[in-house]
Structures are given as structure tokens and as C-alpha cells.
């Protein structure tokens, strides 16, 4: 982020507001996920506020009725946002709304199919990892590791993979690797992150997260805890359904342009595991081991997807205060609106 510290948050929220209005003027109706895709992942880099600033902008805009929320009572569809001039009785607006709803149902049906989406990132990671030279991989797509170094994962939750790094200078170091092939950006309180921490702490292994997008504040948490992550920047789907998702990707339809249809190995993944992780693994283990008991205390609750957001944020804030070093906190907080602190 390039703005001065004192006004940075205010400017990011205002950029979000301006871009929300521009997008709704053009596309008439959008979900939060569509807005995030068009605002946080498109346009000049200095005009890309992270999703949490868009959330704050939407909160302010809807409270002033500058935009309107169309609430959906079913989990099948998200809420949608429109300008006050949007008229569901106008055939053009109604047709647009019906089309977006239909595409959302289609996307969720495909993304909810493990063979089309859920398992695909695991296969990409596996096909890349088997080309690496610095570790032994335990597990394979659809066949998670059962026992590694005496740990029974049936009791603590199945990981996708375990990587065992070896060196002449020390005993082998195990890392637990989780792949999250999801659209939403992960923030530090997310249950997906704490599920990984829970498994890692219970098995005494270094946590590695591979997912589409990692929000900036997470990197401070990872640095403090002794975890490491890798952003894919794309959500992965099976190549066989590429033609079926053209309208989901098209910028004038659902607009989810950051989708890949591939099972192939990727050199950037190989470099991450073989170079970046290999270089840092000893330090990661040392930091994680020193924080493991504290992480476990909070992970027992934060790994639960069923707790409400207020309770989750309260527990996470306590964890943050205990885990993250004081000298990092100001920089961390620069990347969150004041309303979230």
C-alpha cells in the first residue's frame, strides 16, 4: 500500500466506495464476491483495496442507502447490491438479476463438486511436489497420509500432505501442507487457517498453507507463529469443464476471471517448496515450536467453523495480542479498517 499511514485506511475505503458505484452503474447488480473480484483483483495496483475495505465501504454505503442490499434467505445464493435506481419490475433489470442468480447457482454447483474443483488444487500441488528434490512427500490425491512419525491423523484431522525435509545438519523436519481451493481471501481469524494450526500443533509439524488469496494481515500472523503460505492467485478447476464455465468467467457476466483449468505441475510451486520453504524450514520449526502451546490453546476454538463472527473476532484478538510481537502490531493494523480493530 502506498498511502501515508495517517490517511491510508480512509483512502482505501473511499476508493472502494467509488469503485463500487462505478461497477454497479455498469453491471447493475453484483454480489460482494463479484465486487471483490473486480475491485481487489483488477485495475491499477494503487486502486486495489483488499476485500476488508470493500466490506467497510458496503457497510457505510448501505447504512446511508446510497446502495441497496437485496437479501437472500437461502444459502444457495449470496446477498446482492444494487443502486437505488435499480427496478426489479423493469424487464432489463429483472433479466439481469435473474441471469446473475442463475450463474451463481451454476458456479456453486460446479465449485461444490470435489471432482471438478475441491480436489483439483491438491492434484496440482502433488504433480508439482513430486518434481521437487528437497523433501519426501507423504500422501497422494485422495489418499491422505495416515501415520507419520507415530502421529495418527485419524485422531487429529487428515492433512492433504506431509513433507519431510532432510539435511545433513539436523534431524528431518516434517511440514503439514493444506490446500484450500476457495474463492474468498483468507483473513487471520479464518477457521481454515486455524484448522491448519490445530493439526500442525497436535502433530508438532510446521504449517504450510496453499490457497488462492491470503490477505495481507495474515503474513504478520504467519511470521509470528512460524507458518508459511503460498498464493495461487487462481481457483483451479478440472480442464473437462472449461467450456461449461465461459459465462462464469466472462467479465460482463459473473466475471470470475481468475480461474485456471489445469492439473499440470507449475515451476513456481516447485521453486516455493524446493527453495523458499527449504531455506526457511529450520527457522519456521524453531518459531512454531516456541509458540505451539499458545497456538493450540486458541486453535481449539478458532478451528470451529460454527462459532459466530463476533465470538471469533474476540477470540482471535486475544490470540493476536498474545502471539504477535508488539513492534509488528502498528504495521499489521494499517491493513485493517479501524472498525475491525
C-alpha positions as CSV (number, residue, x, y, z in Angstrom):
1,X,0.0,0.0,0.0
2,X,1.4,3.4,-1.0
3,X,-0.6,5.9,1.0
4,X,0.7,7.7,4.1
5,X,0.0,5.9,7.3
6,X,-2.3,8.6,8.8
7,X,-4.8,8.6,5.9
8,X,-4.2,5.2,4.3
9,X,-7.3,3.5,5.7
10,X,-9.6,6.4,4.9
11,X,-8.4,6.5,1.3
12,X,-8.8,2.7,0.8
13,X,-12.4,2.8,2.0
14,X,-13.1,5.8,-0.3
15,X,-11.5,4.1,-3.3
16,X,-13.7,1.1,-2.5
17,X,-16.9,3.3,-2.4
18,X,-16.0,5.0,-5.7
19,X,-15.3,1.7,-7.5
20,X,-18.5,0.0,-6.0
21,X,-20.6,2.8,-7.5
22,X,-18.8,2.6,-10.9
23,X,-19.2,-1.2,-11.1
24,X,-22.9,-1.1,-10.1
25,X,-23.5,1.6,-12.7
26,X,-22.1,-0.6,-15.3
27,X,-23.2,-4.1,-14.3
28,X,-26.4,-3.2,-12.4
29,X,-26.3,-6.0,-9.8
30,X,-23.3,-7.7,-8.1
31,X,-22.6,-9.8,-5.1
32,X,-19.8,-9.0,-2.7
33,X,-17.6,-11.7,-4.3
34,X,-18.1,-10.1,-7.7
35,X,-17.2,-6.7,-6.3
36,X,-14.1,-8.1,-4.7
37,X,-13.0,-9.7,-8.0
38,X,-13.5,-6.5,-9.9
39,X,-12.0,-4.2,-7.3
40,X,-9.4,-6.1,-5.3
41,X,-8.1,-8.1,-8.3
42,X,-8.4,-5.8,-11.3
43,X,-7.3,-2.4,-12.2
44,X,-4.1,-0.4,-11.3
45,X,-2.3,-1.7,-8.2
46,X,-2.8,1.5,-6.4
47,X,-6.6,1.2,-6.9
48,X,-7.0,-2.3,-5.5
49,X,-8.1,-2.2,-1.8
50,X,-8.3,-5.6,-0.2
51,X,-11.8,-7.1,0.4
52,X,-12.0,-6.0,4.1
53,X,-12.0,-2.3,2.9
54,X,-14.8,-3.2,0.4
55,X,-16.8,-4.7,3.3
56,X,-16.4,-1.5,5.3
57,X,-17.4,0.6,2.2
58,X,-20.5,-1.5,1.7
59,X,-21.4,-1.1,5.3
60,X,-21.2,2.7,5.1
61,X,-22.9,2.9,1.7
62,X,-25.9,0.7,2.7
63,X,-26.3,2.5,6.0
64,X,-26.8,5.7,4.1
65,X,-28.9,4.0,1.4
66,X,-26.5,5.1,-1.3
67,X,-26.7,1.4,-2.4
68,X,-29.3,-1.2,-1.6
69,X,-28.9,-4.7,-0.4
70,X,-31.1,-7.5,-1.9
71,X,-31.1,-10.1,0.9
72,X,-31.4,-13.8,0.1
73,X,-32.7,-16.0,2.8
74,X,-31.2,-19.1,1.3
75,X,-27.6,-20.4,1.5
76,X,-27.9,-21.2,-2.2
77,X,-27.4,-17.5,-3.1
78,X,-25.5,-14.6,-1.6
79,X,-26.8,-11.1,-0.9
80,X,-26.7,-8.7,-3.9
81,X,-26.0,-5.0,-4.2
82,X,-27.7,-2.5,-6.5
83,X,-28.0,1.2,-7.0
84,X,-31.2,2.9,-5.6
85,X,-32.4,3.3,-9.2
86,X,-32.4,-0.5,-9.8
87,X,-36.0,-1.6,-10.6
88,X,-36.9,-5.3,-10.4
89,X,-40.1,-4.5,-12.3
90,X,-38.1,-3.2,-15.2
91,X,-37.6,-6.1,-17.6
92,X,-34.0,-5.2,-18.3
93,X,-33.1,-5.1,-14.6
94,X,-35.1,-8.2,-13.8
95,X,-33.5,-10.2,-16.6
96,X,-30.0,-9.1,-15.5
97,X,-30.8,-10.1,-11.9
98,X,-32.2,-13.5,-13.0
99,X,-29.2,-14.2,-15.1
100,X,-26.7,-13.4,-12.3
101,X,-28.6,-15.6,-9.9
102,X,-28.7,-18.4,-12.4
103,X,-24.9,-18.1,-12.9
104,X,-24.3,-18.1,-9.2
105,X,-26.2,-21.3,-8.8
106,X,-24.3,-22.8,-11.7
107,X,-20.9,-21.7,-10.2
108,X,-21.7,-23.0,-6.7
109,X,-22.9,-26.3,-8.1
110,X,-19.6,-26.8,-10.0
111,X,-17.4,-25.4,-7.2
112,X,-19.1,-27.6,-4.7
113,X,-18.2,-30.7,-6.7
114,X,-14.9,-32.1,-5.3
115,X,-14.1,-33.8,-8.6
116,X,-14.5,-30.6,-10.5
117,X,-12.9,-28.2,-8.0
118,X,-12.3,-29.3,-4.4
119,X,-9.6,-31.9,-5.3
120,X,-8.0,-30.1,-8.2
121,X,-5.6,-27.9,-6.3
122,X,-4.4,-31.0,-4.3
123,X,-3.6,-32.6,-7.7
124,X,-1.7,-29.5,-8.9
125,X,0.3,-29.4,-5.7
126,X,1.1,-33.1,-5.9
127,X,2.1,-33.0,-9.5
128,X,4.5,-30.2,-8.7
129,X,5.8,-31.7,-5.4
130,X,6.8,-35.0,-6.9
131,X,9.2,-33.0,-9.1
132,X,10.9,-31.5,-6.0
133,X,14.3,-32.7,-4.7
134,X,14.5,-31.5,-1.1
135,X,11.8,-33.5,0.7
136,X,9.8,-36.7,0.8
137,X,6.1,-36.4,0.2
138,X,3.6,-38.5,2.2
139,X,0.1,-38.9,0.8
140,X,-1.3,-38.6,-2.7
141,X,-4.5,-37.1,-4.2
142,X,-7.5,-38.7,-2.5
143,X,-5.2,-40.7,-0.2
144,X,-4.0,-38.6,2.8
145,X,-1.2,-39.7,5.0
146,X,-2.3,-42.0,7.9
147,X,0.7,-42.3,10.1
148,X,3.8,-40.2,10.0
149,X,6.3,-40.3,12.9
150,X,3.8,-42.0,15.2
151,X,1.0,-39.5,14.6
152,X,-2.4,-40.9,13.8
153,X,-4.2,-38.3,11.8
154,X,-7.5,-40.1,12.2
155,X,-7.4,-38.6,15.7
156,X,-6.4,-35.0,14.8
157,X,-7.8,-34.5,11.2
158,X,-6.5,-35.6,7.9
159,X,-3.9,-33.3,6.2
160,X,-3.6,-33.2,2.4
161,X,0.1,-33.9,2.6
162,X,3.1,-34.2,4.9
163,X,6.5,-33.1,3.5
164,X,9.7,-34.4,5.3
165,X,12.7,-32.1,4.8
166,X,16.1,-33.6,5.5
167,X,19.5,-32.0,5.9
168,X,23.0,-33.2,6.9
169,X,23.0,-30.8,9.8
170,X,19.8,-31.8,11.7
171,X,17.1,-34.4,12.1
172,X,14.3,-34.5,9.4
173,X,11.7,-31.8,9.8
174,X,8.0,-32.5,9.0
175,X,5.7,-29.9,7.5
176,X,1.9,-30.3,7.2
177,X,0.5,-29.0,3.9
178,X,-3.1,-27.9,3.4
179,X,-4.6,-26.8,0.1
180,X,-7.7,-24.5,0.1
181,X,-9.1,-24.2,-3.4
182,X,-11.6,-21.5,-2.5
183,X,-12.5,-18.1,-3.9
184,X,-12.6,-16.0,-0.8
185,X,-9.5,-14.3,0.6
186,X,-8.3,-15.7,3.9
187,X,-8.0,-13.4,6.8
188,X,-6.2,-14.2,10.0
189,X,-9.2,-15.2,12.0
190,X,-10.5,-17.6,9.3
191,X,-11.3,-21.1,10.5
192,X,-9.3,-22.6,7.6
193,X,-6.1,-21.1,8.9
194,X,-6.7,-22.3,12.5
195,X,-7.7,-25.8,11.3
196,X,-4.2,-26.0,9.8
197,X,-2.7,-24.6,13.0
198,X,-4.6,-27.1,15.1
199,X,-3.4,-30.1,13.1
200,X,0.1,-28.7,13.0
201,X,0.3,-28.1,16.7
202,X,-1.2,-31.5,17.6
203,X,1.3,-33.3,15.3
204,X,4.2,-31.0,16.0
205,X,4.8,-30.1,12.4
206,X,5.4,-26.8,10.5
207,X,2.2,-25.5,9.0
208,X,2.2,-24.6,5.2
209,X,-0.9,-23.2,3.6
210,X,-1.6,-23.1,-0.2
211,X,-4.7,-21.2,-1.2
212,X,-5.9,-18.7,-3.8
213,X,-5.5,-15.4,-1.9
214,X,-4.0,-14.6,1.5
215,X,-5.0,-11.2,3.0
216,X,-2.0,-9.0,4.0
217,X,-2.6,-9.2,7.8
218,X,-2.2,-13.0,7.7
219,X,1.5,-12.6,6.8
220,X,2.2,-11.0,10.2
221,X,0.4,-13.8,12.0
222,X,2.4,-16.4,10.0
223,X,5.6,-14.6,10.7
224,X,4.8,-14.6,14.4
225,X,3.6,-18.2,14.6
226,X,6.2,-19.9,12.4
227,X,3.9,-20.7,9.4
228,X,4.3,-20.1,5.7
229,X,1.9,-19.7,2.9
230,X,1.7,-19.6,-0.9
231,X,-0.8,-17.7,-3.0
232,X,-2.0,-19.4,-6.2
233,X,-4.0,-16.3,-7.3
234,X,-6.3,-18.5,-9.2
235,X,-9.0,-21.1,-8.3
236,X,-8.4,-24.4,-10.0
237,X,-11.0,-26.5,-11.9
238,X,-10.8,-29.7,-13.9
239,X,-10.0,-29.0,-17.6
240,X,-13.0,-31.0,-18.7
241,X,-15.5,-28.3,-17.6
242,X,-13.7,-25.3,-19.2
243,X,-16.4,-24.8,-21.9
244,X,-19.2,-25.0,-19.3
245,X,-17.7,-22.1,-17.3
246,X,-17.3,-19.5,-20.1
247,X,-20.2,-17.3,-18.8
248,X,-18.9,-17.6,-15.3
249,X,-15.5,-16.2,-16.3
250,X,-16.7,-13.5,-18.8
251,X,-16.3,-10.0,-17.4
252,X,-19.8,-9.0,-18.4
253,X,-21.4,-12.0,-16.7
254,X,-20.2,-13.3,-13.4
255,X,-16.7,-12.0,-14.0
256,X,-14.7,-14.7,-12.2
257,X,-11.7,-14.2,-14.5
258,X,-9.1,-15.7,-12.1
259,X,-9.9,-19.3,-12.7
260,X,-7.5,-21.9,-14.1
261,X,-8.3,-25.2,-15.8
262,X,-5.3,-27.4,-15.2
263,X,-3.8,-30.3,-13.4
264,X,-0.2,-29.7,-14.5
265,X,2.8,-29.1,-12.4
266,X,3.9,-25.4,-12.0
267,X,7.5,-24.3,-11.7
268,X,6.7,-21.5,-9.3
269,X,5.3,-24.1,-6.9
270,X,8.3,-26.3,-7.3
271,X,10.6,-23.3,-6.5
272,X,8.5,-22.4,-3.5
273,X,8.8,-25.8,-1.9
274,X,12.3,-26.6,-3.0
275,X,13.9,-23.2,-2.4
276,X,11.8,-20.9,-0.2
277,X,10.5,-23.5,2.3
278,X,13.7,-25.5,2.2
279,X,15.7,-22.3,3.1
280,X,13.4,-21.3,5.9
281,X,12.3,-24.7,7.4
282,X,14.7,-24.7,10.3
283,X,13.7,-21.2,11.5
284,X,10.0,-22.0,10.9
285,X,10.2,-25.1,13.1
286,X,12.0,-23.1,15.8
287,X,9.4,-20.3,15.9
288,X,6.5,-22.7,15.6
289,X,7.7,-24.9,18.4
290,X,8.1,-21.9,20.7
291,X,4.5,-20.8,20.0
292,X,2.9,-24.2,19.7
293,X,1.2,-24.4,23.1
294,X,-0.3,-20.9,22.8
295,X,-1.4,-21.6,19.2
296,X,-3.1,-24.8,20.4
297,X,-5.0,-23.0,23.1
298,X,-6.7,-20.7,20.6
299,X,-6.9,-23.1,17.7
300,X,-9.1,-25.5,19.6
301,X,-11.9,-22.8,19.3
302,X,-10.9,-20.9,16.2
303,X,-10.8,-24.0,14.1
304,X,-14.5,-24.5,14.7
305,X,-16.5,-23.1,11.7
306,X,-19.7,-22.9,13.7
307,X,-18.8,-20.1,16.1
308,X,-20.3,-16.7,15.2
309,X,-18.2,-13.9,13.8
310,X,-18.3,-11.7,17.0
311,X,-17.1,-14.5,19.2
312,X,-14.5,-15.5,16.6
313,X,-13.1,-11.9,16.4
314,X,-13.0,-11.7,20.2
315,X,-11.0,-14.9,20.5
316,X,-8.7,-14.0,17.6
317,X,-8.0,-10.6,19.0
318,X,-6.9,-12.2,22.3
319,X,-4.7,-14.6,20.3
320,X,-3.2,-11.7,18.3
321,X,-2.3,-9.8,21.4
322,X,-0.6,-12.8,22.9
323,X,1.2,-14.1,19.8
324,X,2.1,-11.1,17.5
325,X,5.1,-9.1,18.6
326,X,4.3,-5.6,19.7
327,X,6.6,-3.9,17.2
328,X,4.7,-5.5,14.3
329,X,1.2,-4.5,15.5
330,X,1.1,-1.0,14.1
331,X,2.1,-2.2,10.7
332,X,-0.4,-5.0,10.9
333,X,-3.2,-2.7,11.9
334,X,-2.5,-0.4,9.0
335,X,-4.1,-3.1,6.8
336,X,-7.4,-3.2,8.6
337,X,-10.1,-0.5,8.8
338,X,-10.4,1.0,12.3
339,X,-13.9,-0.6,12.7
340,X,-12.3,-4.1,12.7
341,X,-9.7,-3.4,15.4
